[in-house]
Amino acid sequence: MTETTIIVGAGPAGGRCAEELLDAGYQGRIILIGDEPYEPYERRPLSKALLAGAVEPARLMLRQAEAYRIEGVDLRLREFVSRIDRANRQVLLRGGEKLDYDRLVLATGGRARRLGGKDQHVHYLRTLDDSLKLRRNLEDAEIVGIVGGGLVGLETAATITRLGCAVTVVEGSPTLIPGVASEELAGHILDLHRRCGVEVLLNCRATDFLAKEDGAQLRLSDGQTLLLDVMIVALGVQPNLELAVSAGLAVEGGGVVTDEFGRTSDPNIFAIGDITMQWHPVFQTRLRVENQASAYAQARSVATTLAGQPSPCIEIPTFETNQFGISIEITGLVPPNARMIWRGHPAVGPAIGFVLHQGRLIGAASFNSGREMRALHYLIAEGIPLNRDALANPHISLSALTGGAVALNDAPIDQPFDPLAPF
Ligand SMILES: Cc1cc2nc3c(=O)[nH]c(=O)nc-3n(C[C@H](O)[C@H](O)[C@H](O)COP(=O)(O)OP(=O)(O)OC[C@H]3O[C@@H](n4cnc5c(N)ncnc54)[C@H](O)[C@@H]3O)c2cc1C
């Protein structure tokens, strides 16, 4: 009898897992269930190119709905899985239908954290519909407020500033991107935004807001009131853990606990993407990360494992972001108080900031230096002993530091710096 794998959640992780199962030659039946009306799509452009009107929704789709059907994937959109019956290996759909599985992959991702109260007049940015609605409302807007100075809030600020609006970002913490970037790195990103005209208020909270017909009044903890045409809330992600919790799977630190193969505490259930708290063999700890590269790597690892060739996920987590035309990649671990060693300076051109711990690289941030990412990943994964002088010296290639294991990258340097260039 053919076995069945059900993937719950048709976001980037779930969609990519179905593709990887096909690529790995998986012989079983694949059912991909998502509650959104769209086939799996990338969320990255929602705060950038799609919001700016530089691309249209069709470009975001991993593949067209028809292509899944042609390849034998049973893609079920607008369907919500409300319960897992582990004893009978079944999932229950909201409409009452029950589906049997042999293996289950949870890829339920997250939803935007909300302000609470009557917030129907404010914008959030998690789905394609959110981004399209915001894009429409920005057409007549001049003054925009963004509550939350994380990566999505900052990308959105950069996009909207370049569309010609005056943007204020309100962040409750003393630094931007708390929890992802070190204070030093966040300082460089703060400089970039201020240089490009974004007003950034740190240590400042939104205490109240009044939605009006033509905008919103936002009251702040420093006593100011902002009159806004558009208000956006970017307070991070609330992981969709309800299914896993009600099924009794192990959950820790806001994520479903998995081993390096994506296996949860039930050997027939796997988890991938933003909901996971996955064991990382390189860092010897469990990590919960929210980025597309990790979601795709976990999808690949689970798919090959299900297809009979178990392969652990050893991807070094990397968040790639683009702000004011500058490509920034934050990889590995960059703890809040890390003192970074710089090669180049982020304000003037391509630069890399390294985080050394006990003579080994554990993390880095690159500004328009994405071509060095393979070497950085190698140095982190292999734990090569390094010293500060060699890292800071632009005349010593990162390839040389890998001992030639990663080829010298002679690709042209990523674009010159021009943060105010048009899209
Ligand atoms: C605006 C924005 C910009 C971003 N930019 C970047 C970037 O530049 N670089 C980067 O690396 N990452 C970026 N990210 C993060 C990246 O998009 C996420 O890491 C990625 O979407 C995670 O994929 P996922 O499939 O795990 O979860 P999700 O994308 O959240 O997808 C999960 C899907 O499952 C559905 N679902 C949940 N529960 C159920 C259920 N019970 N039944 C059926 N369906 C269900 C959800 O509705 C959703 O469609 C960005 C995210 C956003 C929102």
The ligand as an SDF file (V2000), in Angstrom:
LIG
                    3D

 53 58  0  0  0  0  0  0  0  0999 V2000
    6.7710   40.7760    5.2600 C   0  0  0  0  0  0  0  0  0  0  0  0
    7.7870   39.6970    5.4700 C   0  0  0  0  0  0  0  0  0  0  0  0
    9.0660   39.8340    4.9340 C   0  0  0  0  0  0  0  0  0  0  0  0
   10.0160   38.8480    5.1290 C   0  0  0  0  0  0  0  0  0  0  0  0
   11.2530   39.0180    4.5950 N   0  0  0  0  0  0  0  0  0  0  0  0
   12.1850   38.0510    4.7370 C   0  0  0  0  0  0  0  0  0  0  0  0
   13.4640   38.1930    4.1590 C   0  0  0  0  0  0  0  0  0  0  0  0
   13.7680   39.1880    3.5120 O   0  0  0  0  0  0  0  0  0  0  0  0
   14.3610   37.1920    4.3450 N   0  0  0  0  0  0  0  0  0  0  0  0
   14.0540   36.0610    5.0500 C   0  0  0  0  0  0  0  0  0  0  0  0
   14.8970   35.1630    5.1610 O   0  0  0  0  0  0  0  0  0  0  0  0
   12.8430   35.8980    5.6120 N   0  0  0  0  0  0  0  0  0  0  0  0
   11.8950   36.8720    5.4860 C   0  0  0  0  0  0  0  0  0  0  0  0
   10.6710   36.7180    6.0610 N   0  0  0  0  0  0  0  0  0  0  0  0
   10.4210   35.5280    6.8910 C   0  0  0  0  0  0  0  0  0  0  0  0
    9.9840   34.3460    6.0310 C   0  0  0  0  0  0  0  0  0  0  0  0
    8.9930   34.7370    5.1420 O   0  0  0  0  0  0  0  0  0  0  0  0
    9.4870   33.2350    6.9490 C   0  0  0  0  0  0  0  0  0  0  0  0
   10.6010   32.7290    7.6570 O   0  0  0  0  0  0  0  0  0  0  0  0
    8.7910   32.1430    6.1540 C   0  0  0  0  0  0  0  0  0  0  0  0
    7.5780   32.6240    5.6450 O   0  0  0  0  0  0  0  0  0  0  0  0
    8.5000   30.9300    7.0400 C   0  0  0  0  0  0  0  0  0  0  0  0
    7.7680   30.0050    6.2880 O   0  0  0  0  0  0  0  0  0  0  0  0
    6.7700   28.9600    6.9620 P   0  0  0  0  0  0  0  0  0  0  0  0
    6.2020   28.1850    5.8160 O   0  0  0  0  0  0  0  0  0  0  0  0
    7.4470   28.2580    8.0610 O   0  0  0  0  0  0  0  0  0  0  0  0
    5.6260   29.8080    7.6740 O   0  0  0  0  0  0  0  0  0  0  0  0
    4.5320   30.7730    7.0620 P   0  0  0  0  0  0  0  0  0  0  0  0
    5.1240   31.5930    6.0040 O   0  0  0  0  0  0  0  0  0  0  0  0
    3.8840   31.4610    8.2200 O   0  0  0  0  0  0  0  0  0  0  0  0
    3.4660   29.8010    6.3890 O   0  0  0  0  0  0  0  0  0  0  0  0
    2.6270   28.9590    7.1630 C   0  0  0  0  0  0  0  0  0  0  0  0
    1.3320   28.7500    6.4170 C   0  0  0  0  0  0  0  0  0  0  0  0
    0.5350   27.7570    7.0990 O   0  0  0  0  0  0  0  0  0  0  0  0
   -0.8110   28.2060    7.2050 C   0  0  0  0  0  0  0  0  0  0  0  0
   -1.4410   27.5030    8.3420 N   0  0  0  0  0  0  0  0  0  0  0  0
   -1.1800   27.6960    9.6550 C   0  0  0  0  0  0  0  0  0  0  0  0
   -1.9270   26.8440   10.4000 N   0  0  0  0  0  0  0  0  0  0  0  0
   -2.6560   26.1100    9.5460 C   0  0  0  0  0  0  0  0  0  0  0  0
   -3.6190   25.0580    9.7310 C   0  0  0  0  0  0  0  0  0  0  0  0
   -3.9360   24.5980   10.9400 N   0  0  0  0  0  0  0  0  0  0  0  0
   -4.2110   24.5270    8.6370 N   0  0  0  0  0  0  0  0  0  0  0  0
   -3.8650   24.9820    7.3960 C   0  0  0  0  0  0  0  0  0  0  0  0
   -2.9600   25.9620    7.1570 N   0  0  0  0  0  0  0  0  0  0  0  0
   -2.3660   26.5160    8.2270 C   0  0  0  0  0  0  0  0  0  0  0  0
   -0.6410   29.6980    7.3950 C   0  0  0  0  0  0  0  0  0  0  0  0
   -1.8270   30.4160    7.1370 O   0  0  0  0  0  0  0  0  0  0  0  0
    0.4450   29.9890    6.3710 C   0  0  0  0  0  0  0  0  0  0  0  0
   -0.0850   30.1400    5.0930 O   0  0  0  0  0  0  0  0  0  0  0  0
    9.6940   37.6920    5.8740 C   0  0  0  0  0  0  0  0  0  0  0  0
    8.3980   37.5470    6.4200 C   0  0  0  0  0  0  0  0  0  0  0  0
    7.4530   38.5340    6.2100 C   0  0  0  0  0  0  0  0  0  0  0  0
    6.0660   38.3690    6.7910 C   0  0  0  0  0  0  0  0  0  0  0  0
  1  2  1  0
  2  3  1  0
  2 52  2  0
  3  4  2  0
  4  5  1  0
  4 50  1  0
  5  6  2  0
  6  7  1  0
  6 13  1  0
  7  8  2  0
  7  9  1  0
  9 10  1  0
 10 11  2  0
 10 12  1  0
 12 13  2  0
 13 14  1  0
 14 15  1  0
 14 50  1  0
 15 16  1  0
 16 17  1  0
 16 18  1  0
 18 19  1  0
 18 20  1  0
 20 21  1  0
 20 22  1  0
 22 23  1  0
 23 24  1  0
 24 25  2  0
 24 26  1  0
 24 27  1  0
 27 28  1  0
 28 29  2  0
 28 30  1  0
 28 31  1  0
 31 32  1  0
 32 33  1  0
 33 34  1  0
 33 48  1  0
 34 35  1  0
 35 36  1  0
 35 46  1  0
 36 37  1  0
 36 45  1  0
 37 38  2  0
 38 39  1  0
 39 40  1  0
 39 45  2  0
 40 41  1  0
 40 42  2  0
 42 43  1  0
 43 44  2  0
 44 45  1  0
 46 47  1  0
 46 48  1  0
 48 49  1  0
 50 51  2  0
 51 52  1  0
 52 53  1  0
M  END
$$$$
